[in-house]
Amino acid sequence: MPRMTINDRPVEFDLDPDMPLLYALREAANLTGTKSCGGGDCVGACMVLVDGTALRSCRITLAEAEGRLITTIEGLSRDRSHPMQQAMVAEQAIQCGYCTPGIVIAGAALLQRNSAPTKAEIEDAIPNLCRCGVYPRLMRAVERAGRVVQRRESISAAPAPGIEAADAAQNVPALRVPSDASNPEASED
């Protein structure tokens, strides 16, 4: 059974190790912010952070995610205070919203490496397709989020989500917290 840490929570999936991480996140872990994007020919809507690197979750199996740190859009910032989330709202770079989680994840990974990226670096780091065509606003949002990371600018907070992740979670049989994760002292023998 594949084990990994998702949004700072150790989990174990009772699922086929060859299953794409995307489906385990959406269907077993009830983390539906990561969007399904077509199984390989994707537009980047399924982007998650894997050990800090933005990767398409439709192209990673549970076996490949074994032992790794996974961060989804839900785990990036519970109160929507991440600079990338703030800048996307402030620059009105959200239209239908389908591609937004993947763009935010890709932008967050870029800004973690480089808080002052050039336009070319932004284009390379965010391969996501946005069918609504918000690219000029997206570029401004990444640049603005970089200034926030550098502490040269601040953005008023976006509204908090209407529901807490813990309240939205459901008891899903395919997802379990490993028994040794609930009691960290039990493994210290």
Sequence and secondary structure as in RCSB ss.txt:
>XXXX:A:sequence
MPRMTINDRPVEFDLDPDMPLLYALREAANLTGTKSCGGGDCVGACMVLVDGTALRSCRITLAEAEGRLITTIEG
LSRDRSHPMQQAMVAEQAIQCGYCTPGIVIAGAALLQRNSAPTKAEIEDAIPNLCRCGVYPRLMRAVERAGRVVQ
RRESISAAPAPGIEAADAAQNVPALRVPSDASNPEASED
>XXXX:A:secstr
  EEEETTEEEEE S TTSBHHHIIIIIS  TTS   STTS  STTEEEETTEEEEGGG BHHHHTT EEE HHH
H TTS SHHHHHHHHTT  SS SSHHHHHHHHHHHHHH SS  HHHHHHH     TT  HHHHHHHHHHHHHHHT
TS         SS HHHH    TTEE  HHHH GGGG  
